Amino acid sequence: RFVPKRMVPFSFPVSKCALWDPVPMGDVIGAHVTYYRNPRLSLVEKTLRLAYRHAKQNEKKSFSCFLLGTLAADEDGEGITLTIDRFDPGREV
């Protein structure tokens, strides 16, 4: 179901070097992942435990990290699965 009031434009982080021309081209379209497919999230237990351990050992209340994975369409074509299988604590600098 398309709900335009909930849709927000996505943006990429600011970088020093652009790999493409950032000027918009063409008409605006909705690209919400749940518009056509049923989403499913799969998280590897080892990744979750590693992230939890890192959070407990960190002295700061909040910290930055990355959860990495893959996005794939299901075999039946009706859904998509986001599989998170890697944890990267990132760098402080």
N, CA and C atoms as a LAMMPS dump frame, in Angstrom:
ITEM: TIMESTEP
0
ITEM: NUMBER OF ATOMS
279
ITEM: BOX BOUNDS ff ff ff
-5.0000000000000000e+02 5.0000000000000000e+02
-5.0000000000000000e+02 5.0000000000000000e+02
-5.0000000000000000e+02 5.0000000000000000e+02
ITEM: ATOMS id mol type element x y z
1 1 1 N 0.85 -1.186 0
2 1 2 C 0 0 0
3 1 3 C 0.885 1.235 0
4 2 1 N 0.624 2.15 -0.882
5 2 2 C 1.414 3.371 -1.013
6 2 3 C 0.845 4.444 -0.106
7 3 1 N 1.633 4.946 0.826
8 3 2 C 1.211 5.987 1.752
9 3 3 C 2.171 7.161 1.595
10 4 1 N 1.853 8.148 0.743
11 4 2 C 2.8 9.218 0.449
12 4 3 C 3.144 10.097 1.644
13 5 1 N 2.276 10.185 2.638
14 5 2 C 2.563 11.046 3.788
15 5 3 C 3.674 10.462 4.665
16 6 1 N 3.867 9.144 4.615
17 6 2 C 4.906 8.497 5.411
18 6 3 C 6.232 8.391 4.663
19 7 1 N 6.197 8.579 3.361
20 7 2 C 7.397 8.434 2.559
21 7 3 C 8.338 9.613 2.821
22 8 1 N 9.587 9.313 3.027
23 8 2 C 10.594 10.352 3.202
24 8 3 C 11.704 10.101 2.189
25 9 1 N 12.255 11.158 1.622
26 9 2 C 13.325 10.956 0.65
27 9 3 C 14.579 10.429 1.342
28 10 1 N 15.293 9.549 0.652
29 10 2 C 16.531 9.063 1.234
30 10 3 C 17.686 9.884 0.7
31 11 1 N 18.75 9.957 1.468
32 11 2 C 19.918 10.729 1.049
33 11 3 C 21.169 9.963 1.438
34 12 1 N 22.233 10.276 0.754
35 12 2 C 23.504 9.627 1.014
36 12 3 C 24.363 10.531 1.882
37 13 1 N 25.292 9.958 2.662
38 13 2 C 26.157 10.786 3.505
39 13 3 C 27.028 11.722 2.667
40 14 1 N 27.378 12.846 3.252
41 14 2 C 28.238 13.815 2.588
42 14 3 C 29.622 13.197 2.404
43 15 1 N 30.193 13.371 1.24
44 15 2 C 31.531 12.859 0.984
45 15 3 C 32.345 13.912 0.247
46 16 1 N 33.64 13.716 0.236
47 16 2 C 34.534 14.661 -0.427
48 16 3 C 34.54 14.467 -1.942
49 17 1 N 34.229 13.268 -2.394
50 17 2 C 34.305 12.959 -3.818
51 17 3 C 33.005 12.288 -4.253
52 18 1 N 32.345 12.837 -5.261
53 18 2 C 31.1 12.262 -5.761
54 18 3 C 31.396 11.296 -6.894
55 19 1 N 30.734 10.149 -6.873
56 19 2 C 30.91 9.161 -7.925
57 19 3 C 29.891 9.33 -9.045
58 20 1 N 28.904 10.204 -8.858
59 20 2 C 27.878 10.437 -9.86
60 20 3 C 27.415 11.882 -9.755
61 21 1 N 26.712 12.331 -10.755
62 21 2 C 26.169 13.684 -10.785
63 21 3 C 24.941 13.731 -9.871
64 22 1 N 24.969 14.554 -8.799
65 22 2 C 23.868 14.549 -7.83
66 22 3 C 22.626 15.31 -8.279
67 23 1 N 22.624 15.897 -9.473
68 23 2 C 21.475 16.667 -9.944
69 23 3 C 20.338 15.699 -10.282
70 24 1 N 19.126 15.908 -9.717
71 24 2 C 17.996 15.008 -10
72 24 3 C 17.627 15.026 -11.485
73 25 1 N 17.254 13.847 -12.001
74 25 2 C 16.83 13.725 -13.398
75 25 3 C 15.52 12.941 -13.439
76 26 1 N 14.563 13.392 -14.213
77 26 2 C 13.326 12.655 -14.384
78 26 3 C 12.298 12.945 -13.3
79 27 1 N 11.215 12.175 -13.351
80 27 2 C 10.11 12.342 -12.407
81 27 3 C 10.416 11.652 -11.08
82 28 1 N 9.763 12.112 -10.033
83 28 2 C 9.905 11.519 -8.709
84 28 3 C 9.105 10.221 -8.666
85 29 1 N 9.701 9.172 -8.123
86 29 2 C 9 7.897 -7.965
87 29 3 C 9.139 7.428 -6.523
88 30 1 N 8.207 6.615 -6.076
89 30 2 C 8.282 6.016 -4.752
90 30 3 C 9.106 4.745 -4.815
91 31 1 N 10.045 4.578 -3.9
92 31 2 C 10.904 3.395 -3.914
93 31 3 C 10.869 2.689 -2.561
94 32 1 N 9.696 2.576 -1.99
95 32 2 C 9.587 1.936 -0.685
96 32 3 C 9.655 0.427 -0.856
97 33 1 N 10.497 -0.212 -0.052
98 33 2 C 10.767 -1.638 -0.227
99 33 3 C 9.539 -2.504 0.058
100 34 1 N 8.633 -2.074 0.909
101 34 2 C 7.461 -2.885 1.242
102 34 3 C 6.281 -2.608 0.324
103 35 1 N 6.451 -1.761 -0.674
104 35 2 C 5.335 -1.444 -1.573
105 35 3 C 4.926 -2.662 -2.395
106 36 1 N 5.89 -3.421 -2.891
107 36 2 C 5.601 -4.577 -3.729
108 36 3 C 5.885 -5.914 -3.05
109 37 1 N 6.688 -5.921 -2.002
110 37 2 C 7.138 -7.196 -1.432
111 37 3 C 6.953 -7.222 0.086
112 38 1 N 6.905 -8.426 0.644
113 38 2 C 6.815 -8.618 2.08
114 38 3 C 8.234 -8.771 2.627
115 39 1 N 8.677 -7.866 3.504
116 39 2 C 10.053 -7.94 4.01
117 39 3 C 10.203 -8.948 5.146
118 40 1 N 11.404 -9.534 5.247
119 40 2 C 11.727 -10.443 6.346
120 40 3 C 13.169 -10.156 6.74
121 41 1 N 13.419 -10.109 8.036
122 41 2 C 14.747 -9.831 8.569
123 41 3 C 15.31 -11.098 9.19
124 42 1 N 16.538 -11.427 8.817
125 42 2 C 17.225 -12.587 9.366
126 42 3 C 18.548 -12.101 9.949
127 43 1 N 18.782 -12.394 11.219
128 43 2 C 19.984 -11.938 11.902
129 43 3 C 20.725 -13.143 12.462
130 44 1 N 21.994 -13.275 12.081
131 44 2 C 22.806 -14.391 12.549
132 44 3 C 23.11 -14.184 14.039
133 45 1 N 22.918 -15.221 14.833
134 45 2 C 23.088 -15.116 16.277
135 45 3 C 24.497 -14.686 16.656
136 46 1 N 25.5 -15.2 15.971
137 46 2 C 26.893 -14.846 16.255
138 46 3 C 27.118 -13.333 16.091
139 47 1 N 26.509 -12.744 15.069
140 47 2 C 26.632 -11.307 14.832
141 47 3 C 25.977 -10.516 15.952
142 48 1 N 24.804 -10.941 16.372
143 48 2 C 24.101 -10.264 17.456
144 48 3 C 24.882 -10.349 18.755
145 49 1 N 25.441 -11.516 19.063
146 49 2 C 26.232 -11.671 20.282
147 49 3 C 27.489 -10.799 20.255
148 50 1 N 28.137 -10.713 19.105
149 50 2 C 29.337 -9.883 18.968
150 50 3 C 28.999 -8.407 19.164
151 51 1 N 27.906 -7.952 18.587
152 51 2 C 27.48 -6.561 18.755
153 51 3 C 27.117 -6.279 20.215
154 52 1 N 26.433 -7.211 20.857
155 52 2 C 26.052 -7.047 22.262
156 52 3 C 27.281 -6.972 23.159
157 53 1 N 28.252 -7.867 22.925
158 53 2 C 29.486 -7.857 23.708
159 53 3 C 30.246 -6.545 23.519
160 54 1 N 30.302 -6.062 22.287
161 54 2 C 30.986 -4.802 22.012
162 54 3 C 30.283 -3.639 22.723
163 55 1 N 28.96 -3.648 22.741
164 55 2 C 28.195 -2.585 23.41
165 55 3 C 28.431 -2.61 24.914
166 56 1 N 28.499 -3.799 25.498
167 56 2 C 28.732 -3.899 26.94
168 56 3 C 30.137 -3.447 27.328
169 57 1 N 31.137 -3.704 26.456
170 57 2 C 32.512 -3.338 26.755
171 57 3 C 32.797 -1.861 26.492
172 58 1 N 31.951 -1.215 25.717
173 58 2 C 32.151 0.187 25.379
174 58 3 C 31.768 1.055 26.571
175 59 1 N 32.627 2.006 26.895
176 59 2 C 32.385 2.863 28.06
177 59 3 C 31.403 3.995 27.758
178 60 1 N 31.252 4.349 26.507
179 60 2 C 30.332 5.419 26.127
180 60 3 C 28.894 4.905 26.133
181 61 1 N 27.957 5.834 26.343
182 61 2 C 26.546 5.441 26.296
183 61 3 C 26.117 5.111 24.877
184 62 1 N 26.602 5.883 23.907
185 62 2 C 26.268 5.602 22.513
186 62 3 C 27.557 5.478 21.712
187 63 1 N 27.515 4.652 20.709
188 63 2 C 28.677 4.445 19.854
189 63 3 C 28.196 4.101 18.46
190 64 1 N 29.088 4.208 17.498
191 64 2 C 28.749 3.907 16.116
192 64 3 C 29.272 2.531 15.734
193 65 1 N 28.518 1.838 14.93
194 65 2 C 28.946 0.545 14.412
195 65 3 C 28.179 0.269 13.122
196 66 1 N 28.532 -0.801 12.447
197 66 2 C 27.874 -1.183 11.208
198 66 3 C 27.396 -2.62 11.313
199 67 1 N 26.197 -2.879 10.865
200 67 2 C 25.69 -4.223 10.68
201 67 3 C 25.584 -4.415 9.17
202 68 1 N 26.272 -5.401 8.648
203 68 2 C 26.346 -5.609 7.199
204 68 3 C 25.636 -6.89 6.809
205 69 1 N 25.074 -6.914 5.633
206 69 2 C 24.38 -8.112 5.192
207 69 3 C 24.013 -8.05 3.73
208 70 1 N 23.074 -8.897 3.357
209 70 2 C 22.643 -8.983 1.967
210 70 3 C 21.127 -8.857 1.878
211 71 1 N 20.674 -8.344 0.768
212 71 2 C 19.257 -8.202 0.486
213 71 3 C 18.949 -9.054 -0.742
214 72 1 N 18.003 -9.969 -0.615
215 72 2 C 17.696 -10.873 -1.718
216 72 3 C 16.193 -11.078 -1.841
217 73 1 N 15.757 -11.246 -3.072
218 73 2 C 14.35 -11.566 -3.322
219 73 3 C 14.134 -13.052 -3.074
220 74 1 N 12.994 -13.398 -2.487
221 74 2 C 12.669 -14.796 -2.233
222 74 3 C 12.436 -15.527 -3.552
223 75 1 N 12.54 -16.851 -3.504
224 75 2 C 12.369 -17.662 -4.714
225 75 3 C 10.986 -17.51 -5.34
226 76 1 N 9.975 -17.334 -4.516
227 76 2 C 8.623 -17.201 -5.051
228 76 3 C 8.336 -15.798 -5.58
229 77 1 N 9.245 -14.861 -5.348
230 77 2 C 9.082 -13.506 -5.853
231 77 3 C 8.129 -12.65 -5.049
232 78 1 N 7.609 -13.177 -3.955
233 78 2 C 6.626 -12.448 -3.157
234 78 3 C 7.246 -11.645 -2.012
235 79 1 N 8.466 -11.933 -1.645
236 79 2 C 9.056 -11.244 -0.513
237 79 3 C 10.54 -10.989 -0.703
238 80 1 N 11.097 -10.239 0.221
239 80 2 C 12.532 -9.994 0.236
240 80 3 C 13.061 -10.341 1.62
241 81 1 N 14.306 -10.743 1.672
242 81 2 C 14.931 -11.104 2.943
243 81 3 C 16.202 -10.299 3.122
244 82 1 N 16.295 -9.604 4.235
245 82 2 C 17.518 -8.906 4.612
246 82 3 C 18.232 -9.788 5.624
247 83 1 N 19.393 -10.311 5.253
248 83 2 C 20.167 -11.19 6.118
249 83 3 C 21.371 -10.416 6.636
250 84 1 N 21.386 -10.156 7.937
251 84 2 C 22.503 -9.445 8.568
252 84 3 C 23.429 -10.49 9.147
253 85 1 N 24.673 -10.523 8.627
254 85 2 C 25.586 -11.586 9.044
255 85 3 C 26.979 -11.091 9.441
256 86 1 N 27.199 -9.792 9.446
257 86 2 C 28.508 -9.271 9.825
258 86 3 C 28.375 -8.054 10.725
259 87 1 N 29.298 -7.91 11.644
260 87 2 C 29.343 -6.764 12.55
261 87 3 C 30.688 -6.088 12.398
262 88 1 N 30.661 -4.768 12.235
263 88 2 C 31.884 -3.979 12.131
264 88 3 C 31.793 -2.859 13.154
265 89 1 N 32.679 -2.855 14.171
266 89 2 C 32.601 -1.82 15.191
267 89 3 C 32.983 -0.443 14.68
268 90 1 N 33.572 -0.336 13.489
269 90 2 C 33.951 0.965 12.944
270 90 3 C 35.22 1.497 13.59
271 91 1 N 35.484 2.743 13.338
272 91 2 C 36.674 3.394 13.887
273 91 3 C 36.262 4.624 14.668
274 92 1 N 37.035 4.953 15.654
275 92 2 C 36.733 6.132 16.463
276 92 3 C 37.024 7.424 15.708
277 93 1 N 37.99 7.396 14.802
278 93 2 C 38.381 8.614 14.063
279 93 3 C 37.741 8.599 12.703
